[in-house]
Amino acid sequence: MLKAVIIDDEPKAIDGLSWELSNFNDQLKIVATFNDPKEGLIYLEKNNIDCLFLDIDMPTMDGFQFLNKLKSRDFAVIITTAYNEYAIKAIKNEAIDYLLKPIDSDDLTETIKKIKKYSFNTLNSATVETVLLNFNKKLTQKKIILNTDGKLIFLEPKEILFIESDGNYCTINTIENKKIVVTKKLKEINQLLPTDLFYRVHNSFIINLKKVKEFLKNDGYIVLDKNHKIPVSRQKKADFLDKF
Protein backbone atom coordinates (compact mmCIF):
# COMPACT_ATOMS: atom_id res chain seq x y z
CA MET A 1 0.00 0.00 0.00
CA LEU A 2 1.41 3.37 -1.03
CA LYS A 3 1.54 5.99 1.71
CA ALA A 4 0.68 9.50 0.50
CA VAL A 5 0.79 13.03 1.92
CA ILE A 6 -1.07 16.06 0.49
CA ILE A 7 0.13 19.62 1.06
CA ASP A 8 -2.10 22.45 -0.20
CA ASP A 9 -3.05 25.76 1.40
CA GLU A 10 -6.66 25.40 0.17
CA PRO A 11 -8.78 22.97 2.25
CA LYS A 12 -11.20 22.51 -0.66
CA ALA A 13 -8.34 21.43 -2.91
CA ILE A 14 -7.25 18.83 -0.35
CA ASP A 15 -10.82 17.58 -0.04
CA GLY A 16 -11.16 17.33 -3.82
CA LEU A 17 -7.89 15.44 -4.30
CA SER A 18 -8.63 13.18 -1.33
CA TRP A 19 -11.98 12.31 -2.87
CA GLU A 20 -10.36 11.50 -6.22
CA LEU A 21 -7.69 9.40 -4.51
CA SER A 22 -10.37 7.45 -2.63
CA ASN A 23 -11.00 5.68 -5.95
CA PHE A 24 -7.55 4.11 -5.48
CA ASN A 25 -7.86 3.15 -1.81
CA ASP A 26 -6.86 -0.41 -2.64
CA GLN A 27 -3.47 0.92 -3.78
CA LEU A 28 -2.88 4.16 -1.87
CA LYS A 29 -3.56 5.50 1.60
CA ILE A 30 -3.47 9.18 2.58
CA VAL A 31 -1.57 9.22 5.86
CA ALA A 32 -1.55 13.02 6.40
CA THR A 33 -2.68 16.32 4.89
CA PHE A 34 -1.41 19.82 5.61
CA ASN A 35 -2.54 23.37 4.82
CA ASP A 36 0.68 24.74 6.31
CA PRO A 37 3.82 23.61 4.44
CA LYS A 38 5.95 24.19 7.55
CA GLU A 39 3.97 21.53 9.38
CA GLY A 40 4.40 19.27 6.37
CA LEU A 41 8.19 19.66 6.56
CA ILE A 42 8.22 18.60 10.20
CA TYR A 43 6.10 15.54 9.41
CA LEU A 44 8.27 14.43 6.49
CA GLU A 45 11.44 14.68 8.57
CA LYS A 46 10.00 12.13 11.00
CA ASN A 47 7.96 9.81 8.79
CA ASN A 48 8.52 7.63 5.73
CA ILE A 49 6.12 7.98 2.81
CA ASP A 50 5.94 6.85 -0.81
CA CYS A 51 4.58 9.98 -2.48
CA LEU A 52 3.82 13.65 -1.92
CA PHE A 53 1.10 15.61 -3.73
CA LEU A 54 2.40 19.18 -3.47
CA ASP A 55 0.67 22.42 -4.43
CA ILE A 56 2.88 25.14 -5.93
CA ASP A 57 0.99 28.36 -5.18
CA MET A 58 1.04 28.71 -1.40
CA PRO A 59 1.38 32.11 0.29
CA THR A 60 3.81 31.34 3.11
CA MET A 61 6.11 29.01 1.15
CA ASP A 62 5.66 27.92 -2.45
CA GLY A 63 6.09 24.31 -3.49
CA PHE A 64 9.57 24.73 -4.96
CA GLN A 65 10.81 26.53 -1.84
CA PHE A 66 9.35 23.63 0.14
CA LEU A 67 11.32 21.08 -1.89
CA ASN A 68 14.53 23.05 -1.38
CA LYS A 69 14.04 22.91 2.39
CA LEU A 70 13.74 19.14 2.52
CA LYS A 71 16.80 17.59 4.15
CA SER A 72 16.28 14.37 2.18
CA ARG A 73 13.78 13.11 -0.34
CA ASP A 74 13.25 9.39 -0.88
CA PHE A 75 9.68 9.64 -2.13
CA ALA A 76 7.95 10.55 -5.39
CA VAL A 77 6.81 14.16 -5.78
CA ILE A 78 3.71 15.05 -7.78
CA ILE A 79 3.16 18.74 -8.45
CA THR A 80 -0.46 19.96 -8.31
CA THR A 81 -1.43 23.40 -9.60
CA ALA A 82 -4.10 25.31 -11.51
CA TYR A 83 -1.44 26.94 -13.71
CA ASN A 84 0.51 25.42 -16.56
CA GLU A 85 3.70 27.48 -16.54
CA TYR A 86 5.50 25.40 -13.90
CA ALA A 87 6.09 22.22 -15.95
CA ILE A 88 9.77 22.80 -16.76
CA LYS A 89 10.59 23.82 -13.20
CA ALA A 90 8.74 20.75 -11.93
CA ILE A 91 11.03 18.54 -13.99
CA LYS A 92 14.14 20.30 -12.74
CA ASN A 93 12.96 19.54 -9.20
CA GLU A 94 12.61 15.86 -10.20
CA ALA A 95 8.84 15.69 -9.86
CA ILE A 96 7.58 12.48 -11.47
CA ASP A 97 4.31 14.05 -12.59
CA TYR A 98 2.46 17.33 -12.94
CA LEU A 99 -1.30 17.45 -12.33
CA LEU A 100 -3.39 20.39 -13.48
CA LYS A 101 -6.35 21.33 -11.31
CA PRO A 102 -9.15 20.33 -11.41
CA ILE A 103 -7.57 16.89 -11.22
CA ASP A 104 -9.44 14.03 -12.87
CA SER A 105 -9.37 10.28 -12.42
CA ASP A 106 -7.71 9.50 -15.75
CA ASP A 107 -4.69 11.64 -14.87
CA LEU A 108 -4.50 10.08 -11.41
CA THR A 109 -4.57 6.57 -12.86
CA GLU A 110 -1.41 7.35 -14.83
CA THR A 111 0.17 9.08 -11.83
CA ILE A 112 -0.40 6.05 -9.58
CA LYS A 113 1.36 3.87 -12.17
CA LYS A 114 4.35 6.25 -12.17
CA ILE A 115 4.53 6.26 -8.37
CA LYS A 116 4.68 2.45 -8.34
CA LYS A 117 7.56 2.50 -10.83
CA TYR A 118 9.39 5.28 -9.04
CA SER A 119 12.87 4.62 -7.72
CA PHE A 120 14.80 7.36 -5.97
CA ASN A 121 17.67 8.93 -7.93
CA THR A 122 16.88 7.13 -11.19
CA LEU A 123 15.64 10.18 -13.09
CA ASN A 124 18.29 10.29 -15.82
CA SER A 125 18.39 12.64 -18.81
CA ALA A 126 16.46 10.25 -21.04
CA THR A 127 13.72 10.03 -18.41
CA VAL A 128 13.58 13.82 -18.13
CA GLU A 129 13.07 14.11 -21.89
CA THR A 130 10.24 11.57 -21.77
CA VAL A 131 8.57 13.30 -18.84
CA LEU A 132 8.82 16.66 -20.59
CA LEU A 133 7.12 15.27 -23.69
CA ASN A 134 4.35 13.84 -21.52
CA PHE A 135 3.92 17.18 -19.77
CA ASN A 136 3.65 19.04 -23.05
CA LYS A 137 1.12 16.53 -24.32
CA LYS A 138 -0.91 16.86 -21.16
CA LEU A 139 -0.87 20.65 -21.27
CA THR A 140 -2.11 20.81 -24.85
CA GLN A 141 -4.78 18.16 -24.36
CA LYS A 142 -6.18 19.28 -21.02
CA LYS A 143 -9.60 20.88 -21.37
CA ILE A 144 -10.19 24.22 -19.70
CA ILE A 145 -13.36 24.75 -17.70
CA LEU A 146 -15.36 27.95 -18.17
CA ASN A 147 -18.25 29.07 -15.99
CA THR A 148 -20.80 31.08 -17.94
CA ASP A 149 -24.58 31.55 -17.95
CA GLY A 150 -25.00 29.17 -15.03
CA LYS A 151 -23.27 26.27 -16.74
CA LEU A 152 -19.78 24.81 -17.11
CA ILE A 153 -18.24 24.61 -20.57
CA PHE A 154 -15.39 22.16 -21.17
CA LEU A 155 -13.25 23.50 -24.00
CA GLU A 156 -10.12 22.10 -25.58
CA PRO A 157 -7.48 24.84 -25.99
CA LYS A 158 -6.99 23.98 -29.67
CA GLU A 159 -10.64 24.95 -30.27
CA ILE A 160 -9.88 28.58 -29.34
CA LEU A 161 -8.98 31.02 -32.10
CA PHE A 162 -8.47 34.17 -30.01
CA ILE A 163 -9.66 35.83 -26.81
CA GLU A 164 -10.63 39.47 -26.46
CA SER A 165 -10.79 41.35 -23.17
CA ASP A 166 -13.33 43.97 -22.11
CA GLY A 167 -12.35 44.87 -18.56
CA ASN A 168 -13.60 42.18 -16.21
CA TYR A 169 -15.13 40.23 -19.11
CA CYS A 170 -13.57 38.18 -21.87
CA THR A 171 -15.00 36.90 -25.13
CA ILE A 172 -13.56 33.58 -26.30
CA ASN A 173 -13.80 33.19 -30.06
CA THR A 174 -13.63 29.59 -31.25
CA ILE A 175 -12.53 28.19 -34.58
CA GLU A 176 -16.20 27.34 -35.23
CA ASN A 177 -17.18 31.03 -34.91
CA LYS A 178 -18.76 30.59 -31.48
CA LYS A 179 -18.42 33.36 -28.91
CA ILE A 180 -18.26 32.51 -25.22
CA VAL A 181 -18.45 35.41 -22.76
CA VAL A 182 -16.98 34.79 -19.29
CA THR A 183 -16.55 37.00 -16.24
CA LYS A 184 -12.80 36.61 -16.01
CA LYS A 185 -9.94 39.00 -16.66
CA LEU A 186 -7.62 38.22 -19.56
CA LYS A 187 -4.79 37.48 -17.13
CA GLU A 188 -6.86 34.76 -15.47
CA ILE A 189 -7.72 33.17 -18.82
CA ASN A 190 -4.08 33.33 -19.88
CA GLN A 191 -3.06 31.28 -16.84
CA LEU A 192 -5.36 28.45 -17.96
CA LEU A 193 -3.86 28.15 -21.44
CA PRO A 194 -0.81 26.17 -22.63
CA THR A 195 2.03 28.63 -23.22
CA ASP A 196 3.32 26.78 -26.27
CA LEU A 197 -0.01 27.29 -28.07
CA PHE A 198 -1.15 30.77 -27.00
CA TYR A 199 0.44 34.19 -26.72
CA ARG A 200 -0.83 37.50 -25.36
CA VAL A 201 0.02 39.91 -28.18
CA HIS A 202 -1.80 42.90 -26.73
CA ASN A 203 -3.33 44.04 -23.44
CA SER A 204 -6.70 43.03 -24.85
CA PHE A 205 -5.92 39.96 -26.98
CA ILE A 206 -4.59 36.42 -26.70
CA ILE A 207 -4.15 34.45 -29.92
CA ASN A 208 -3.75 30.83 -30.93
CA LEU A 209 -0.27 30.73 -32.51
CA LYS A 210 -1.23 27.79 -34.71
CA LYS A 211 -3.88 29.92 -36.43
CA VAL A 212 -1.63 32.80 -37.55
CA LYS A 213 -1.72 33.36 -41.33
CA GLU A 214 0.04 36.71 -41.74
CA PHE A 215 1.84 39.42 -39.80
CA LEU A 216 1.47 42.91 -41.24
CA LYS A 217 4.59 44.52 -39.78
CA ASN A 218 3.93 48.07 -40.91
CA ASP A 219 0.35 48.04 -39.69
CA GLY A 220 1.10 46.08 -36.53
CA TYR A 221 -1.61 43.46 -37.10
CA ILE A 222 -1.81 39.68 -37.15
CA VAL A 223 -4.21 37.96 -39.51
CA LEU A 224 -5.68 34.73 -38.12
CA ASP A 225 -7.74 32.03 -39.78
CA LYS A 226 -11.09 33.34 -41.02
CA ASN A 227 -9.30 36.68 -41.62
CA HIS A 228 -9.57 38.03 -38.09
CA LYS A 229 -7.19 41.00 -37.69
CA ILE A 230 -5.63 41.27 -34.22
CA PRO A 231 -3.43 44.19 -33.13
CA VAL A 232 0.07 43.56 -31.76
CA SER A 233 1.48 46.00 -29.22
CA ARG A 234 4.87 47.47 -30.07
CA GLN A 235 6.45 45.92 -26.97
CA LYS A 236 5.24 42.45 -28.01
CA LYS A 237 6.41 42.38 -31.65
CA ALA A 238 9.87 40.94 -31.03
CA ASP A 239 8.62 38.32 -28.56
CA PHE A 240 5.82 37.34 -30.92
CA LEU A 241 8.24 36.72 -33.78
CA ASP A 242 10.47 34.68 -31.47
CA LYS A 243 7.58 32.24 -31.06
CA PHE A 244 8.21 31.13 -34.63
Residue, then its C-alpha position, 0 to 999 in steps of 0.5 A: m500500500l502506497k503511503a501519500v501526503i497532500i500539502d495544499d493551502e486550500p482545504k477545498a483542494i485537499d478535499g477534492l484530491s482526497w476524494e479522487l484518490s479514494n478511488f484508489n484506496d486499494q493501492l494508496k492511503i493518505v496518511a496526512t494532509f497539511n494546509d501549512p507547508k511548515e507543518g508538512l516539513i516537520y512531518l516528512e522529517k520524521n515519517n517515511i512515505d511513498c509519495l507527496f502531492l504538493d501544491i505550488d501556489m502557497p502564500t507562506m512558502d511555495g512548493f519549490q521553496f518547500l522542496n529546497k528545504l527538505k533535508s532528504r527526499d526518498f519519495a515521489v513528488i507530484i506537483t499539483t497546480a491550476y497553472n501550466e507554466y511550472a512544468i519545466k521547473a517541476i522537472k528540474n525539481e525531479a517531480i515524477d508528474y504534474l497534475l493540473k487542477p481540477i484533477d481528474s481520475d484518468d490523470l491520477t490513474e497514470t500518476i499512480k502507475k508512475i509512483k509504483k515505478y518510481s525509484f529514488n535517484t533514477l531520473n536520468s536525462a532520457t527520463v527527463e526528456t520523456v517526462l517533458l514530452n508527456f507534460n507538453k502533451k498533457l498541457t495541450q490536451k487538457k480541457i479548460i473549464l469555463n463558468t458562464d450563464g449558469k453552466l460549465i463549458f469544457l473546451e479544448p485549448k486547440e478549439i480557441l482562435f483568439i480571446e478578447s478582453d473587455g475589462n472584467y469580461c472576456t470573449i472567447n472566439t472559437i474556430e467554429n465562430k462561437k463566442i463565449v463570454v466569461t466574467k474573467k480577466l484576460k490574465e486569469i484566462n491566460q493562466l489556464l492556457p498552454t504557453d506553447l499554443f497561445y500568446r498574449v500579443h496585446n493588453s486586450f488579446i490572446i491568440n492561438l499561434k497555430k492559427v496565424k496566417e500573416f503578420l502585417k509589420n507596418d500596420g502592426y496586425i496579425v491575420l488569423d484564420k477566417n481573416h480576423k485581424i488582431p493588433v500587436s502592441r509594439q512591446k510584443k512584436a519581437d517576442f511574438l516573432d520569437k515564437f516562430 
